[in-house]
């Protein structure tokens, strides 16, 4: 699955889910969920560093990172961003800055 297909797949799924919950899929809602996922990733990283606090769960970390990526795909779709093109442009920009 390429980036555009993944954007469409997560958009279609979440749009249907939002409609079933009588909710509206908005950038604000998606961003809040994205921020939540960042917090869950941070929790697992803290758990790995401070094992006495809570148990580290590598499978959960992988799941949370995947969910974060899906949320980014969804947010970019809501803003009509050609993410594949934007990523390629950003990488080229970073390479040019590195060469200076």
MOPAC internal coordinates of N, CA, C and O (Angstrom, degrees):
PM7 1SCF
backbone

  N    0.0000 0     0.00 0     0.00 0    0    0    0
  C    1.4544 1     0.00 0     0.00 0    1    0    0
  C    1.5293 1   108.18 1     0.00 0    2    1    0
  O    1.2310 1   120.52 1   -50.01 1    3    2    1
  N    1.3345 1   116.62 1   129.99 1    3    2    1
  C    1.4523 1   118.89 1   177.35 1    5    3    2
  C    1.5331 1   110.28 1   -90.42 1    6    5    3
  O    1.2310 1   120.81 1    -1.51 1    7    6    5
  N    1.3119 1   116.05 1   178.49 1    7    6    5
  C    1.4670 1   120.89 1  -174.06 1    9    7    6
  C    1.5270 1   111.73 1   -62.12 1   10    9    7
  O    1.2310 1   120.26 1   135.79 1   11   10    9
  N    1.3212 1   117.12 1   -44.21 1   11   10    9
  C    1.4644 1   120.26 1  -178.47 1   13   11   10
  C    1.5305 1   110.61 1   -63.95 1   14   13   11
  O    1.2310 1   120.42 1   138.27 1   15   14   13
  N    1.3185 1   116.80 1   -41.73 1   15   14   13
  C    1.4695 1   120.43 1   177.37 1   17   15   14
  C    1.5272 1   110.92 1   -63.93 1   18   17   15
  O    1.2310 1   120.55 1   139.92 1   19   18   17
  N    1.3282 1   116.55 1   -40.08 1   19   18   17
  C    1.4681 1   120.35 1   179.16 1   21   19   18
  C    1.5222 1   110.62 1   -66.29 1   22   21   19
  O    1.2310 1   120.08 1   139.03 1   23   22   21
  N    1.3319 1   117.46 1   -40.97 1   23   22   21
  C    1.4652 1   120.82 1   176.71 1   25   23   22
  C    1.5287 1   110.31 1   -58.42 1   26   25   23
  O    1.2310 1   120.85 1   132.39 1   27   26   25
  N    1.3209 1   115.98 1   -47.61 1   27   26   25
  C    1.4654 1   120.11 1  -178.62 1   29   27   26
  C    1.5272 1   110.79 1   -64.82 1   30   29   27
  O    1.2310 1   120.27 1   137.61 1   31   30   29
  N    1.3196 1   117.10 1   -42.39 1   31   30   29
  C    1.4618 1   120.56 1  -178.02 1   33   31   30
  C    1.5270 1   111.26 1   -62.62 1   34   33   31
  O    1.2310 1   120.01 1   133.28 1   35   34   33
  N    1.3332 1   117.59 1   -46.72 1   35   34   33
  C    1.4628 1   119.08 1  -178.72 1   37   35   34
  C    1.5265 1   110.42 1   -71.29 1   38   37   35
  O    1.2310 1   119.84 1   145.28 1   39   38   37
  N    1.3230 1   117.91 1   -34.72 1   39   38   37
  C    1.4684 1   120.68 1   176.70 1   41   39   38
  C    1.5286 1   110.56 1   -63.47 1   42   41   39
  O    1.2310 1   120.44 1   132.30 1   43   42   41
  N    1.3256 1   116.76 1   -47.70 1   43   42   41
  C    1.4681 1   120.20 1   179.90 1   45   43   42
  C    1.5293 1   110.86 1   -60.76 1   46   45   43
  O    1.2310 1   120.56 1   135.21 1   47   46   45
  N    1.3221 1   116.53 1   -44.79 1   47   46   45
  C    1.4656 1   120.37 1  -179.42 1   49   47   46
  C    1.5264 1   111.48 1   -63.44 1   50   49   47
  O    1.2310 1   120.54 1   130.90 1   51   50   49
  N    1.3220 1   116.57 1   -49.10 1   51   50   49
  C    1.4729 1   119.36 1  -176.21 1   53   51   50
  C    1.5256 1   112.00 1   -71.81 1   54   53   51
  O    1.2310 1   119.94 1   148.49 1   55   54   53
  N    1.3171 1   117.72 1   -31.51 1   55   54   53
  C    1.4728 1   120.09 1   175.58 1   57   55   54
  C    1.5244 1   110.49 1   -63.13 1   58   57   55
  O    1.2310 1   120.87 1   135.18 1   59   58   57
  N    1.3223 1   115.94 1   -44.82 1   59   58   57
  C    1.4641 1   120.76 1   178.42 1   61   59   58
  C    1.5266 1   110.09 1   -63.53 1   62   61   59
  O    1.2310 1   120.65 1   135.72 1   63   62   61
  N    1.3166 1   116.36 1   -44.28 1   63   62   61
  C    1.4671 1   121.06 1  -179.75 1   65   63   62
  C    1.5282 1   110.68 1   -62.07 1   66   65   63
  O    1.2310 1   120.32 1   136.57 1   67   66   65
  N    1.3251 1   116.99 1   -43.43 1   67   66   65
  C    1.4650 1   120.95 1   179.30 1   69   67   66
  C    1.5294 1   110.42 1   -62.44 1   70   69   67
  O    1.2310 1   120.53 1   137.21 1   71   70   69
  N    1.3178 1   116.59 1   -42.79 1   71   70   69
  C    1.4687 1   120.35 1   179.49 1   73   71   70
  C    1.5250 1   111.03 1   -62.63 1   74   73   71
  O    1.2310 1   120.58 1   139.77 1   75   74   73
  N    1.3218 1   116.51 1   -40.23 1   75   74   73
  C    1.4710 1   120.35 1   178.54 1   77   75   74
  C    1.5266 1   111.42 1   -64.03 1   78   77   75
  O    1.2310 1   120.44 1   150.50 1   79   78   77
  N    1.3316 1   116.75 1   -29.50 1   79   78   77
  C    1.4648 1   121.63 1   179.77 1   81   79   78
  C    1.5234 1   112.08 1   -92.84 1   82   81   79
  O    1.2310 1   121.02 1  -173.95 1   83   82   81
  N    1.3499 1   115.65 1     6.05 1   83   82   81
  C    1.4574 1   121.91 1  -177.46 1   85   83   82
  C    1.5304 1   110.81 1    55.71 1   86   85   83
  O    1.2310 1   121.43 1  -137.08 1   87   86   85
  N    1.3231 1   114.87 1    42.92 1   87   86   85
  C    1.4597 1   121.81 1   179.85 1   89   87   86
  C    1.5201 1   108.80 1  -121.19 1   90   89   87
  O    1.2310 1   120.98 1   -12.94 1   91   90   89
  N    1.3110 1   115.73 1   167.06 1   91   90   89
  C    1.4556 1   121.05 1   177.81 1   93   91   90
  C    1.5188 1   109.03 1  -112.38 1   94   93   91
  O    1.2310 1   121.30 1   -48.59 1   95   94   93
  N    1.3129 1   115.12 1   131.41 1   95   94   93
  C    1.4561 1   121.53 1   179.25 1   97   95   94
  C    1.5255 1   107.92 1   -81.24 1   98   97   95
  O    1.2310 1   120.80 1   -74.21 1   99   98   97
  N    1.3157 1   116.07 1   105.79 1   99   98   97
  C    1.4612 1   121.19 1  -177.23 1  101   99   98
  C    1.5265 1   110.21 1  -120.86 1  102  101   99
  O    1.2310 1   120.47 1   -21.39 1  103  102  101
  N    1.3462 1   116.71 1   158.61 1  103  102  101
  C    1.4634 1   119.14 1   175.19 1  105  103  102
  C    1.5265 1   112.41 1   -57.43 1  106  105  103
  O    1.2310 1   119.75 1   142.13 1  107  106  105
  N    1.3219 1   118.08 1   -37.87 1  107  106  105
  C    1.4687 1   120.51 1   179.68 1  109  107  106
  C    1.5228 1   111.32 1   -63.00 1  110  109  107
  O    1.2310 1   120.42 1   135.65 1  111  110  109
  N    1.3151 1   116.79 1   -44.35 1  111  110  109
  C    1.4633 1   120.92 1   179.29 1  113  111  110
  C    1.5330 1   110.52 1   -62.80 1  114  113  111
  O    1.2310 1   120.63 1   135.12 1  115  114  113
  N    1.3190 1   116.41 1   -44.88 1  115  114  113
  C    1.4575 1   120.61 1  -179.08 1  117  115  114
  C    1.5325 1   110.07 1   -65.05 1  118  117  115
  O    1.2310 1   120.38 1   138.37 1  119  118  117
  N    1.3411 1   116.88 1   -41.63 1  119  118  117
  C    1.4606 1   119.51 1   179.66 1  121  119  118
  C    1.5275 1   111.57 1   -63.70 1  122  121  119
  O    1.2310 1   120.26 1   139.76 1  123  122  121
  N    1.3156 1   117.12 1   -40.24 1  123  122  121
  C    1.4662 1   119.64 1   178.00 1  125  123  122
  C    1.5264 1   110.66 1   -60.78 1  126  125  123
  O    1.2310 1   120.80 1   138.27 1  127  126  125
  N    1.3174 1   116.08 1   -41.73 1  127  126  125
  C    1.4642 1   119.87 1   178.51 1  129  127  126
  C    1.5269 1   110.08 1   -66.33 1  130  129  127
  O    1.2310 1   120.53 1   139.84 1  131  130  129
  N    1.3307 1   116.60 1   -40.16 1  131  130  129
  C    1.4607 1   121.25 1   178.22 1  133  131  130
  C    1.5398 1   110.11 1   -60.07 1  134  133  131
  O    1.2310 1   120.66 1   135.63 1  135  134  133
  N    1.3250 1   116.34 1   -44.37 1  135  134  133
  C    1.4697 1   120.61 1   179.06 1  137  135  134
  C    1.5312 1   110.72 1   -62.52 1  138  137  135
  O    1.2310 1   120.69 1   141.88 1  139  138  137
  N    1.3095 1   116.29 1   -38.12 1  139  138  137
  C    1.4662 1   120.96 1   177.15 1  141  139  138
  C    1.5310 1   110.48 1   -61.03 1  142  141  139
  O    1.2310 1   120.67 1   137.43 1  143  142  141
  N    1.3259 1   116.32 1   -42.57 1  143  142  141
  C    1.4645 1   120.48 1   179.97 1  145  143  142
  C    1.5283 1   111.21 1   -64.97 1  146  145  143
  O    1.2310 1   120.26 1   141.37 1  147  146  145
  N    1.3308 1   117.11 1   -38.63 1  147  146  145
  C    1.4668 1   119.96 1   176.65 1  149  147  146
  C    1.5234 1   109.33 1   -59.64 1  150  149  147
  O    1.2310 1   120.35 1   138.19 1  151  150  149
  N    1.3357 1   116.93 1   -41.81 1  151  150  149
  C    1.4584 1   120.86 1   177.46 1  153  151  150
  C    1.5193 1   112.43 1   -62.51 1  154  153  151
  O    1.2310 1   120.17 1   141.29 1  155  154  153
  N    1.3194 1   117.28 1   -38.71 1  155  154  153
  C    1.4646 1   120.55 1   179.64 1  157  155  154
  C    1.5303 1   111.36 1   -68.98 1  158  157  155
  O    1.2310 1   120.55 1   145.32 1  159  158  157
  N    1.3307 1   116.55 1   -34.68 1  159  158  157
  C    1.4691 1   120.07 1   174.50 1  161  159  158
  C    1.5240 1   109.07 1   -65.65 1  162  161  159
  O    1.2310 1   120.67 1   134.75 1  163  162  161
  N    1.3221 1   116.32 1   -45.25 1  163  162  161
  C    1.4661 1   120.38 1   179.28 1  165  163  162
  C    1.5232 1   110.69 1   -59.17 1  166  165  163
  O    1.2310 1   120.33 1   139.64 1  167  166  165
  N    1.3249 1   116.98 1   -40.36 1  167  166  165
  C    1.4635 1   120.29 1   179.40 1  169  167  166
  C    1.5227 1   111.11 1   -59.99 1  170  169  167
  O    1.2310 1   120.30 1   136.07 1  171  170  169
  N    1.3224 1   117.02 1   -43.93 1  171  170  169
  C    1.4647 1   119.67 1   179.45 1  173  171  170
  C    1.5293 1   111.53 1   -65.95 1  174  173  171
  O    1.2310 1   120.35 1   142.57 1  175  174  173
  N    1.3255 1   116.93 1   -37.43 1  175  174  173
  C    1.4634 1   119.70 1   178.22 1  177  175  174
  C    1.5252 1   110.98 1   -66.84 1  178  177  175
  O    1.2310 1   120.11 1   142.25 1  179  178  177
  N    1.3287 1   117.40 1   -37.75 1  179  178  177
  C    1.4694 1   121.01 1   174.95 1  181  179  178
  C    1.5234 1   109.44 1   -65.66 1  182  181  179
  O    1.2310 1   120.50 1   136.71 1  183  182  181
  N    1.3156 1   116.65 1   -43.29 1  183  182  181
  C    1.4653 1   120.62 1   179.77 1  185  183  182
  C    1.5318 1   111.02 1   -59.80 1  186  185  183
  O    1.2310 1   120.08 1   144.79 1  187  186  185
  N    1.3236 1   117.45 1   -35.21 1  187  186  185
  C    1.4580 1   120.44 1   179.59 1  189  187  186
  C    1.5279 1   110.52 1   -70.08 1  190  189  187
  O    1.2310 1   120.99 1   142.00 1  191  190  189
  N    1.3316 1   115.71 1   -38.00 1  191  190  189
  C    1.4649 1   120.32 1  -176.93 1  193  191  190
  C    1.5327 1   111.64 1   -79.40 1  194  193  191
  O    1.2310 1   120.52 1   146.40 1  195  194  193
  N    1.3244 1   116.61 1   -33.60 1  195  194  193
  C    1.4685 1   121.53 1  -178.00 1  197  195  194
  C    1.5291 1   108.07 1  -121.86 1  198  197  195
  O    1.2310 1   119.95 1  -103.06 1  199  198  197
  N    1.3372 1   117.71 1    76.94 1  199  198  197
  C    1.4644 1   121.07 1  -172.81 1  201  199  198
  C    1.5272 1   114.53 1   -61.94 1  202  201  199
  O    1.2310 1   119.53 1   157.81 1  203  202  201
  N    1.3174 1   118.50 1   -22.19 1  203  202  201
  C    1.4613 1   119.62 1  -179.85 1  205  203  202
  C    1.5282 1   111.20 1   -73.46 1  206  205  203
  O    1.2310 1   120.75 1   160.62 1  207  206  205
  N    1.3446 1   116.18 1   -19.38 1  207  206  205
  C    1.4594 1   120.08 1  -178.58 1  209  207  206
  C    1.5293 1   111.31 1   -71.04 1  210  209  207
  O    1.2310 1   120.48 1   119.50 1  211  210  209
  N    1.3066 1   116.69 1   -60.50 1  211  210  209
  C    1.4722 1   123.88 1   176.01 1  213  211  210
  C    1.5123 1   107.90 1  -150.96 1  214  213  211
  O    1.2310 1   120.64 1   -19.12 1  215  214  213
  N    1.3062 1   116.39 1   160.88 1  215  214  213
  C    1.4603 1   120.06 1   179.99 1  217  215  214
  C    1.5250 1   111.07 1   -72.83 1  218  217  215
  O    1.2310 1   121.50 1   -45.42 1  219  218  217
  N    1.3136 1   114.74 1   134.58 1  219  218  217
  C    1.4653 1   122.14 1   174.25 1  221  219  218
  C    1.5185 1   108.16 1   -75.43 1  222  221  219
  O    1.2310 1   120.64 1   -44.22 1  223  222  221
  N    1.3358 1   116.38 1   135.78 1  223  222  221
  C    1.4596 1   121.86 1  -179.08 1  225  223  222
  C    1.5249 1   108.39 1  -128.55 1  226  225  223
  O    1.2310 1   120.95 1   -81.82 1  227  226  225
  N    1.3270 1   115.78 1    98.18 1  227  226  225
  C    1.4624 1   120.31 1  -176.64 1  229  227  226
  C    1.5273 1   112.43 1   -61.05 1  230  229  227
  O    1.2310 1   120.08 1   142.47 1  231  230  229
  N    1.3126 1   117.46 1   -37.53 1  231  230  229
  C    1.4715 1   119.44 1   179.64 1  233  231  230
  C    1.5219 1   110.23 1   -65.95 1  234  233  231
  O    1.2310 1   120.05 1   144.19 1  235  234  233
  N    1.3373 1   117.50 1   -35.81 1  235  234  233
  C    1.4562 1   120.53 1   176.53 1  237  235  234
  C    1.5236 1   110.78 1   -67.96 1  238  237  235
  O    1.2310 1   120.29 1   140.75 1  239  238  237
  N    1.3307 1   117.04 1   -39.25 1  239  238  237
  C    1.4664 1   120.65 1   177.25 1  241  239  238
  C    1.5241 1   109.97 1   -59.05 1  242  241  239
  O    1.2310 1   120.29 1   134.28 1  243  242  241
  N    1.3214 1   117.05 1   -45.72 1  243  242  241
  C    1.4725 1   121.14 1   178.62 1  245  243  242
  C    1.5274 1   110.90 1   -61.45 1  246  245  243
  O    1.2310 1   120.80 1   138.20 1  247  246  245
  N    1.3099 1   116.08 1   -41.80 1  247  246  245
  C    1.4689 1   121.12 1   179.41 1  249  247  246
  C    1.5302 1   110.83 1   -63.16 1  250  249  247
  O    1.2310 1   120.44 1   136.67 1  251  250  249
  N    1.3236 1   116.77 1   -43.33 1  251  250  249
  C    1.4638 1   120.85 1  -178.08 1  253  251  250
  C    1.5290 1   111.26 1   -68.09 1  254  253  251
  O    1.2310 1   120.31 1   141.32 1  255  254  253
  N    1.3367 1   117.01 1   -38.68 1  255  254  253
  C    1.4647 1   119.78 1   177.19 1  257  255  254
  C    1.5241 1   109.91 1   -64.91 1  258  257  255
  O    1.2310 1   120.28 1   139.06 1  259  258  257
  N    1.3119 1   117.07 1   -40.94 1  259  258  257
  C    1.4609 1   121.24 1   177.62 1  261  259  258
  C    1.5229 1   110.66 1   -62.47 1  262  261  259
  O    1.2310 1   120.36 1   135.84 1  263  262  261
  N    1.3313 1   116.92 1   -44.16 1  263  262  261
  C    1.4691 1   120.48 1   178.80 1  265  263  262
  C    1.5196 1   110.75 1   -62.93 1  266  265  263
  O    1.2310 1   120.30 1   140.88 1  267  266  265
  N    1.3269 1   117.03 1   -39.12 1  267  266  265
  C    1.4589 1   121.24 1   177.32 1  269  267  266
  C    1.5249 1   110.56 1   -59.34 1  270  269  267
  O    1.2310 1   120.73 1   134.89 1  271  270  269
  N    1.3254 1   116.21 1   -45.11 1  271  270  269
  C    1.4634 1   120.03 1   178.71 1  273  271  270
  C    1.5280 1   111.59 1   -62.94 1  274  273  271
  O    1.2310 1   120.57 1   139.34 1  275  274  273
  N    1.3095 1   116.51 1   -40.66 1  275  274  273
  C    1.4707 1   119.63 1   177.39 1  277  275  274
  C    1.5245 1   110.82 1   -62.61 1  278  277  275
  O    1.2310 1   120.32 1   140.33 1  279  278  277
  N    1.3177 1   117.00 1   -39.67 1  279  278  277
  C    1.4648 1   120.43 1   178.02 1  281  279  278
  C    1.5272 1   111.48 1   -65.72 1  282  281  279
  O    1.2310 1   120.32 1   141.98 1  283  282  281
  N    1.3305 1   117.00 1   -38.02 1  283  282  281
  C    1.4643 1   120.57 1   176.36 1  285  283  282
  C    1.5317 1   109.88 1   -65.13 1  286  285  283
  O    1.2310 1   120.31 1   137.47 1  287  286  285
  N    1.3240 1   117.00 1   -42.53 1  287  286  285
  C    1.4674 1   120.26 1   177.01 1  289  287  286
  C    1.5267 1   110.85 1   -59.73 1  290  289  287
  O    1.2310 1   120.99 1   136.17 1  291  290  289
  N    1.3172 1   115.71 1   -43.83 1  291  290  289
  C    1.4624 1   120.28 1  -179.42 1  293  291  290
  C    1.5282 1   111.36 1   -65.35 1  294  293  291
  O    1.2310 1   120.33 1   134.71 1  295  294  293
  N    1.3120 1   116.98 1   -45.29 1  295  294  293
  C    1.4591 1   120.73 1   179.86 1  297  295  294
  C    1.5302 1   110.59 1   -62.26 1  298  297  295
  O    1.2310 1   120.54 1   138.39 1  299  298  297
  N    1.3234 1   116.58 1   -41.61 1  299  298  297
  C    1.4658 1   119.37 1   178.81 1  301  299  298
  C    1.5227 1   111.34 1   -65.75 1  302  301  299
  O    1.2310 1   120.11 1   145.33 1  303  302  301
  N    1.3214 1   117.39 1   -34.67 1  303  302  301
  C    1.4712 1   121.22 1   176.92 1  305  303  302
  C    1.5267 1   110.54 1   -66.28 1  306  305  303
  O    1.2310 1   120.38 1   138.81 1  307  306  305
  N    1.3269 1   116.89 1   -41.19 1  307  306  305
  C    1.4632 1   120.39 1   179.34 1  309  307  306
  C    1.5242 1   111.86 1   -63.05 1  310  309  307
  O    1.2310 1   120.23 1   152.00 1  311  310  309
  N    1.3297 1   117.16 1   -28.00 1  311  310  309
  C    1.4608 1   121.79 1   177.84 1  313  311  310
  C    1.5306 1   112.45 1   -97.92 1  314  313  311
  O    1.2310 1   120.45 1  -168.82 1  315  314  313
  N    1.3361 1   116.74 1    11.18 1  315  314  313
  C    1.4735 1   122.56 1   179.15 1  317  315  314
  C    1.5246 1   112.54 1    52.84 1  318  317  315
  O    1.2310 1   120.79 1  -136.69 1  319  318  317
  N    1.3211 1   116.10 1    43.31 1  319  318  317
  C    1.4599 1   120.97 1   178.03 1  321  319  318
  C    1.5215 1   108.52 1   -91.17 1  322  321  319
  O    1.2310 1   121.04 1   -52.37 1  323  322  321
  N    1.3269 1   115.61 1   127.63 1  323  322  321
  C    1.4634 1   120.47 1   171.96 1  325  323  322
  C    1.5224 1   104.98 1   -77.76 1  326  325  323
  O    1.2310 1   120.91 1   -90.01 1  327  326  325
  N    1.3095 1   115.86 1    89.99 1  327  326  325
  C    1.4575 1   121.83 1  -171.09 1  329  327  326
  C    1.5207 1   112.35 1   -63.49 1  330  329  327
  O    1.2310 1   120.29 1   142.82 1  331  330  329
  N    1.3124 1   117.06 1   -37.18 1  331  330  329
  C    1.4652 1   119.73 1   179.17 1  333  331  330
  C    1.5304 1   110.36 1   -61.25 1  334  333  331
  O    1.2310 1   120.60 1   133.20 1  335  334  333
  N    1.3237 1   116.45 1   -46.80 1  335  334  333
  C    1.4664 1   121.19 1   178.38 1  337  335  334
  C    1.5290 1   110.34 1   -65.23 1  338  337  335
  O    1.2310 1   120.33 1   136.87 1  339  338  337
  N    1.3195 1   116.97 1   -43.13 1  339  338  337
  C    1.4615 1   121.07 1  -179.11 1  341  339  338
  C    1.5231 1   111.43 1   -62.91 1  342  341  339
  O    1.2310 1   120.39 1   139.54 1  343  342  341
  N    1.3247 1   116.86 1   -40.46 1  343  342  341
  C    1.4693 1   120.75 1   178.80 1  345  343  342
  C    1.5256 1   110.10 1   -64.89 1  346  345  343
  O    1.2310 1   120.57 1   133.62 1  347  346  345
  N    1.3187 1   116.51 1   -46.38 1  347  346  345
  C    1.4691 1   119.78 1   178.99 1  349  347  346
  C    1.5243 1   111.31 1   -60.38 1  350  349  347
  O    1.2310 1   120.57 1   136.50 1  351  350  349
  N    1.3372 1   116.51 1   -43.50 1  351  350  349
  C    1.4603 1   120.81 1   178.28 1  353  351  350
  C    1.5278 1   111.17 1   -61.95 1  354  353  351
  O    1.2310 1   120.44 1   137.19 1  355  354  353
  N    1.3136 1   116.77 1   -42.81 1  355  354  353
  C    1.4695 1   121.06 1  -178.30 1  357  355  354
  C    1.5269 1   110.69 1   -65.81 1  358  357  355
  O    1.2310 1   120.04 1   138.29 1  359  358  357
  N    1.3237 1   117.52 1   -41.71 1  359  358  357
  C    1.4642 1   120.43 1   178.60 1  361  359  358
  C    1.5251 1   110.12 1   -62.36 1  362  361  359
  O    1.2310 1   120.20 1   136.42 1  363  362  361
  N    1.3252 1   117.23 1   -43.58 1  363  362  361
  C    1.4704 1   120.44 1   178.55 1  365  363  362
  C    1.5258 1   110.65 1   -62.75 1  366  365  363
  O    1.2310 1   120.41 1   138.47 1  367  366  365
  N    1.3242 1   116.83 1   -41.53 1  367  366  365
  C    1.4669 1   121.61 1   177.69 1  369  367  366
  C    1.5301 1   110.73 1   -61.42 1  370  369  367
  O    1.2310 1   120.38 1   137.06 1  371  370  369
  N    1.3157 1   116.88 1   -42.94 1  371  370  369
  C    1.4695 1   121.07 1   178.98 1  373  371  370
  C    1.5241 1   111.05 1   -64.44 1  374  373  371
  O    1.2310 1   120.34 1   139.53 1  375  374  373
  N    1.3291 1   116.95 1   -40.47 1  375  374  373
  C    1.4639 1   120.65 1   178.55 1  377  375  374
  C    1.5275 1   110.63 1   -62.01 1  378  377  375
  O    1.2310 1   120.60 1   136.78 1  379  378  377
  N    1.3329 1   116.45 1   -43.22 1  379  378  377
  C    1.4637 1   120.55 1  -179.88 1  381  379  378
  C    1.5192 1   111.06 1   -63.35 1  382  381  379
  O    1.2310 1   120.24 1   139.49 1  383  382  381
  N    1.3252 1   117.14 1   -40.51 1  383  382  381
  C    1.4717 1   119.99 1   178.87 1  385  383  382
  C    1.5146 1   110.32 1   -66.58 1  386  385  383
  O    1.2310 1   119.84 1   143.75 1  387  386  385
  N    1.3111 1   117.91 1   -36.25 1  387  386  385
  C    1.4607 1   122.50 1  -178.63 1  389  387  386
  C    1.5252 1   110.50 1   -66.22 1  390  389  387
  O    1.2310 1   120.50 1   145.95 1  391  390  389
  N    1.3180 1   116.66 1   -34.05 1  391  390  389
  C    1.4635 1   121.56 1  -177.17 1  393  391  390
  C    1.5302 1   112.94 1   -75.37 1  394  393  391
  O    1.2310 1   120.08 1   164.25 1  395  394  393
  N    1.3296 1   117.46 1   -15.75 1  395  394  393
  C    1.4690 1   120.88 1  -178.72 1  397  395  394
  C    1.4873 1   111.77 1   -76.23 1  398  397  395
  O    1.2310 1   120.10 1   180.00 1  399  398  397

